[in-house]
Amino acid sequence: MHGLLKRPVLLLAIAGGLSLLAAEGCVTRASSCTDGVKNGQESDVDCGGPECPLCAPSGACLVNDDCVTKRCVRRQCAAASCADGLRNGDETDVDCGGACGGCGVDGGCALARDCASGVCVQARCAAPACDDQVRNGVETGVDCGGGCSGCPLDAGCRRGADCASGACLDSACVERCRSPLVACDAGCVDPRFDPSHCGACGMACAAGLRCNGGQCGLSCPSGTVACGPACVDTTRDVLNCGLCGLPCEFGSRCVDGGCAPLCGTGQTACAGECVTTSRDPLHCGGCGMPCAPGQVCTLGQCVPAAGCAAPLISCGGGRCVDPRFDPDNCNGCGLGCPPTPNATRLCLGGMCTRSECNAGFADCNVMPGDGCETNLRTDPMHCGGCGVFCLPTQQCDAGTCG
């Protein structure tokens, strides 16, 4: 009887012990990837290990294969990098493709943008070619320039050889000869007025005839040339100064075929130069009125060189000068004013200065030492006026971007 009572008691004790062990976590469960508990061979909750999904960045890990990025750093999954020597993230090959930039030739790809060449063929990046309809390699335009065929007008270029026209200006292909000029005999000519190419290349006018409007006609008198319907002297015509159709700016004049500014205050144009007739011994009182030897020009009159009436002073050589206005003796004998490019140097009140800038020029850097340094007709950064800049594909021609 006592033995029978002891067996149930023993069974109850064993059952109670097992329950206690289970309650204290001593029983090992099989891994589950969806139970919200880190168990089995998982490296973090429901991820990592040989059976569960890979862990996201910042998840715990033991080896690289525990992580979706294949990067386990100090037992934590690290984010993908374009320089980690692995193919991860949205990369299509090791450290390239996707957000990591184009892959090289034969690199893996899914889209054209995954390749440096911009061409993806059968999941591999292709080498640049002159017929792949993409600007790649050293091309300056789409399938042209840089060793491919010459680019058309307005396409990109680095040198003339990149262009079908053979002319590259401001990184764009342009016509070798701008209208109305045309290319004849390896040069640019105006078929409207060129007697050797009148109307077209090689159409020469007969001796004694001139080319006017692309038609051969009568010649102009000596010293003049045909500019449109008129014969003009291009050495002094402000509308055709030096060449037909090349006008001077308003307020300037044409001297010996070049545009020159009007003279400054108190000066007169004599033989193409601006002079002060009140003191110039070669133009005393007016152009072409020189003083005799031993005389000086004072207030527009030739007077004996001996003695100088105030405010004039003698600066040697029997010459009286006015130090208030003489640029060679400004505020004293021998104190010459420095040259001012594209302007006339002046002495006003004994101080060196300059006249207004010559037509077509300006002082855009506001530095008196270099005068009027900017050519407004050709400077693409100051085209027609200071600070008026042309686009990279344009040039400044006669003060206009085009």
C-alpha positions in Angstrom: 0.0 0.0 0.0 2.7 2.4 0.8 4.5 1.6 -2.4 1.5 2.4 -4.5 1.2 5.8 -2.8 4.8 6.7 -3.5 4.6 6.2 -7.3 2.0 8.9 -8.0 3.8 11.3 -5.8 7.0 10.6 -7.7 5.3 11.2 -11.1 3.9 14.5 -9.9 7.3 15.6 -8.7 8.9 14.8 -12.1 6.1 16.6 -14.0 6.5 19.6 -11.7 10.3 19.7 -12.3 9.9 19.7 -16.1 7.4 22.6 -15.9 9.8 24.6 -13.8 12.7 24.0 -16.3 10.5 25.0 -19.1 9.4 28.1 -17.3 13.1 29.0 -16.7 13.9 28.8 -20.5 16.0 25.7 -20.3 14.0 24.0 -23.1 15.4 24.8 -26.6 12.8 25.5 -29.3 13.3 25.2 -33.1 13.9 28.4 -35.0 10.9 30.3 -36.4 11.4 33.4 -38.7 8.0 34.9 -37.8 7.6 34.5 -34.1 9.0 37.9 -33.1 11.7 36.3 -31.0 15.4 35.8 -31.6 15.9 32.1 -31.5 17.5 29.1 -33.3 20.4 30.2 -35.5 19.0 33.8 -36.1 21.5 36.6 -35.7 18.7 39.1 -34.9 14.9 38.8 -34.4 13.5 36.8 -37.3 16.5 37.4 -39.6 19.9 36.2 -40.4 21.3 32.6 -40.1 20.9 29.9 -42.7 17.0 29.7 -42.7 15.6 33.3 -42.1 15.6 36.3 -44.4 18.7 38.6 -44.5 18.8 41.4 -41.9 18.4 45.0 -42.9 21.1 47.7 -42.1 21.6 48.1 -38.3 20.4 44.6 -37.7 22.7 42.2 -35.7 24.9 39.8 -37.6 27.7 37.3 -37.3 28.8 37.0 -40.9 28.3 39.0 -44.1 25.7 36.5 -45.4 23.4 37.5 -42.5 22.9 41.0 -44.1 21.0 42.1 -47.1 23.9 44.5 -47.9 26.4 41.6 -47.5 28.3 43.9 -45.0 28.7 42.8 -41.4 30.8 45.4 -39.5 31.3 44.9 -35.7 28.3 42.5 -35.6 26.0 45.0 -37.1 24.7 45.1 -40.8 26.2 48.2 -42.4 24.5 50.2 -45.2 25.5 49.6 -48.8 28.4 51.7 -50.2 29.7 52.5 -53.7 33.3 51.8 -52.5 33.0 48.7 -50.4 34.1 46.2 -53.1 30.7 44.5 -53.1 27.7 44.4 -55.3 24.9 45.5 -53.0 22.1 48.0 -52.8 20.7 48.8 -56.3 24.2 48.2 -57.9 24.2 46.2 -61.1 27.9 45.3 -60.7 30.5 45.7 -58.0 30.4 49.4 -56.8 28.7 50.6 -60.0 25.4 50.9 -61.7 22.2 52.2 -60.0 23.0 55.2 -57.8 26.7 54.5 -58.0 27.3 55.7 -61.5 28.0 54.0 -64.8 29.9 50.7 -65.1 32.7 50.2 -67.5 32.8 48.0 -70.6 31.4 44.5 -69.8 30.1 45.6 -66.4 26.6 44.3 -65.4 23.6 46.6 -66.2 19.9 46.7 -66.2 19.4 50.1 -67.9 21.4 52.3 -70.2 22.1 54.7 -67.3 23.9 51.9 -65.4 26.8 52.2 -68.0 29.4 54.9 -68.5 28.9 54.5 -72.2 25.1 54.9 -71.9 24.6 51.6 -73.8 23.4 48.4 -72.2 23.3 45.3 -74.4 22.1 41.9 -73.1 22.8 43.0 -69.5 26.4 44.0 -70.2 27.8 47.5 -70.8 29.0 48.1 -74.4 32.0 50.1 -75.5 31.4 53.6 -77.0 30.8 53.5 -80.7 30.3 56.1 -83.5 26.8 54.6 -84.4 25.2 53.9 -81.0 23.1 57.1 -81.1 24.6 58.2 -77.8 27.2 60.9 -77.0 29.9 58.9 -75.2 33.6 58.3 -75.2 35.5 61.3 -76.5 32.7 62.4 -78.9 31.7 66.1 -78.8 28.3 65.4 -80.2 26.0 62.4 -80.7 28.1 60.0 -82.8 30.3 62.8 -84.1 33.5 64.6 -83.3 36.5 63.2 -81.3 37.5 60.7 -84.0 34.0 60.1 -85.4 32.6 61.9 -88.4 32.4 65.7 -88.3 29.6 67.3 -86.3 26.9 69.4 -87.9 26.4 73.2 -87.2 25.7 74.1 -83.6 26.8 70.7 -82.3 29.5 70.5 -79.6 33.2 70.6 -80.5 36.7 71.1 -79.0 38.6 71.9 -82.2 37.9 72.5 -85.9 38.5 68.8 -86.8 35.4 67.9 -84.7 33.2 69.8 -87.2 32.1 69.0 -90.7 32.6 72.7 -91.5 36.1 72.7 -90.1 35.3 75.6 -87.8 34.8 75.5 -84.0 33.9 78.7 -82.1 33.0 78.8 -78.4 32.6 75.0 -78.2 30.1 74.9 -81.1 30.4 74.1 -84.8 29.9 77.1 -87.0 30.0 78.0 -90.6 33.6 78.6 -91.8 32.4 81.8 -93.6 29.5 83.7 -92.0 26.8 85.0 -94.3 27.0 87.0 -96.6 30.5 85.7 -97.0 31.1 82.4 -98.8 34.2 80.1 -99.0 36.1 80.5 -102.2 39.7 79.4 -102.9 40.2 78.4 -99.2 39.2 82.0 -98.1 36.0 83.9 -97.3 34.8 86.4 -99.9 31.8 88.6 -100.4 30.2 87.6 -103.7 28.2 90.8 -103.8 31.4 93.0 -104.3 34.3 90.6 -105.1 35.4 91.1 -108.7 37.0 87.6 -108.7 34.0 85.9 -107.4 31.1 88.1 -108.5 27.8 86.4 -107.6 29.5 83.0 -107.1 32.9 81.4 -106.7 35.1 81.8 -109.8 32.8 84.3 -111.6 35.4 87.0 -112.3 34.5 90.4 -113.8 36.2 91.5 -117.0 39.0 94.1 -116.8 37.7 97.6 -116.0 34.4 96.3 -114.6 33.4 96.2 -110.9 31.2 93.8 -109.0 28.1 95.5 -107.5 25.3 93.4 -105.9 26.7 90.2 -107.5 26.7 91.7 -111.0 29.7 93.0 -113.0 29.4 96.6 -114.0 31.3 99.8 -114.6 34.3 100.6 -112.4 34.5 103.3 -109.8 36.8 106.4 -110.1 40.3 106.2 -108.8 40.4 106.3 -105.0 36.9 104.9 -104.5 35.4 101.4 -104.5 31.9 100.1 -105.1 29.9 99.6 -101.9 26.4 98.7 -103.0 25.1 101.1 -105.6 27.6 103.8 -104.7 31.3 104.5 -105.2 32.8 105.5 -101.9 36.2 106.4 -100.4 36.6 103.8 -97.7 39.5 105.8 -96.1 37.0 108.4 -94.8 33.4 107.1 -95.3 31.9 106.6 -91.8 29.4 104.0 -93.3 32.1 102.1 -95.1 35.3 102.7 -93.1 38.1 100.4 -94.4 35.7 97.9 -95.9 32.3 98.1 -97.5 29.5 97.7 -95.0 31.7 98.4 -92.0 30.3 101.6 -90.3 31.8 103.6 -87.5 29.8 104.1 -84.4 27.7 107.2 -83.9 29.8 110.2 -82.9 33.0 108.8 -84.4 34.8 109.5 -87.7 36.7 107.5 -90.3 40.4 108.4 -90.6 42.7 106.5 -93.1 40.3 103.6 -93.2 39.9 103.3 -89.4 37.3 104.5 -87.0 38.5 107.2 -84.6 36.8 109.2 -81.9 35.8 112.8 -82.2 38.4 115.0 -80.5 38.1 115.9 -76.9 37.1 119.3 -75.5 39.4 122.0 -76.8 40.9 119.8 -79.5 40.7 119.8 -83.3 41.1 117.0 -85.8 44.1 117.9 -88.0 45.5 115.3 -90.5 43.9 112.4 -88.6 45.2 113.6 -85.2 43.5 115.5 -82.3 45.6 118.6 -81.6 45.2 121.7 -79.4 45.4 124.6 -81.8 45.9 127.1 -78.9 49.4 125.7 -78.3 50.4 123.4 -81.1 53.3 125.0 -83.1 52.4 122.9 -86.2 48.7 123.9 -86.1 48.7 127.2 -84.3 45.2 128.7 -84.4 44.0 126.2 -87.0 45.0 123.1 -88.9 48.1 123.5 -91.1 49.2 126.8 -89.6 52.8 126.2 -88.4 54.8 128.8 -86.5 58.1 130.0 -88.0 61.4 128.8 -86.5 62.1 130.6 -83.2 58.4 131.1 -82.5 56.1 129.3 -80.1 52.3 128.9 -80.2 50.6 130.8 -77.4 46.9 131.1 -77.1 46.6 130.2 -80.8 49.1 132.8 -82.0 52.8 132.5 -83.0 55.0 134.7 -80.8 58.7 135.0 -80.2 60.2 132.2 -78.1 61.9 134.6 -75.7 60.0 134.9 -72.4 56.6 133.3 -71.5 53.6 135.2 -70.2 51.8 133.7 -67.2 50.3 131.2 -66.9 52.7 129.9 -69.5 56.1 128.6 -68.5 59.3 127.9 -70.4 60.4 124.3 -70.7 63.5 124.7 -72.8 63.9 125.0 -76.5 62.3 128.4 -76.6 58.9 126.8 -76.1 56.2 128.2 -73.8 53.8 125.7 -72.4 50.7 125.8 -70.2 51.2 123.4 -67.3 47.5 123.4 -66.6 46.7 121.7 -70.0 49.9 120.4 -71.6 49.9 116.5 -71.4 53.7 116.6 -72.0 54.3 119.1 -69.2 51.4 118.6 -66.8 51.9 120.7 -63.7 55.6 121.1 -64.5 58.2 120.8 -67.2 58.8 117.2 -68.3 55.9 115.8 -66.3 54.3 113.9 -69.2 51.0 112.1 -68.7 51.1 108.3 -69.4 49.5 106.9 -72.5 45.9 105.9 -72.3 45.1 103.0 -74.7 42.0 103.7 -76.9 41.6 107.2 -75.6 43.4 110.6 -75.7 45.6 111.5 -72.8 44.7 114.9 -71.3 45.9 117.4 -68.7 43.2 119.3 -67.0 44.0 121.7 -64.2 47.5 120.2 -63.9 46.1 116.7 -63.4 46.5 113.8 -65.9 43.3 112.3 -67.1 41.9 111.0 -70.4 39.3 111.8 -73.0 36.1 109.7 -73.5 37.0 106.2 -74.7 37.4 105.8 -78.5 34.3 104.6 -80.3 33.8 100.9 -79.6 36.0 100.7 -76.5 35.2 101.1 -72.8 36.9 101.1 -69.4 35.0 98.0 -68.0 37.5 97.2 -65.2 37.5 100.8 -64.0 41.3 100.8 -63.8 42.8 104.1 -65.2 46.2 102.6 -65.8 45.2 100.5 -68.8 42.9 103.1 -70.3 39.9 101.8 -72.3 40.9 98.2 -72.4 37.7 96.5 -73.6 36.7 96.2 -77.2 32.9 96.3 -77.1 32.7 95.0 -80.7 34.3 91.7 -80.1 34.5 90.9 -76.4 31.9 88.2 -75.5 31.9 89.3 -71.8 31.2 92.9 -72.7 29.4 92.8 -76.0 28.1 96.2 -76.9 28.4 97.4 -73.3 30.2 96.6 -70.0 28.8 93.4 -68.4 26.7 92.4 -71.4 27.9 88.8 -72.0 27.1 86.4 -74.7 26.1 82.8 -74.3 28.9 80.1 -74.6 27.5 79.2 -78.0 27.5 82.8 -79.3 30.2 85.2 -80.4 30.3 89.0 -80.2 30.2 90.5 -83.7 30.0 94.3 -84.1 28.8 94.6 -80.6 25.9 92.1 -80.9 25.7 88.5 -79.6 24.9 86.0 -82.3 
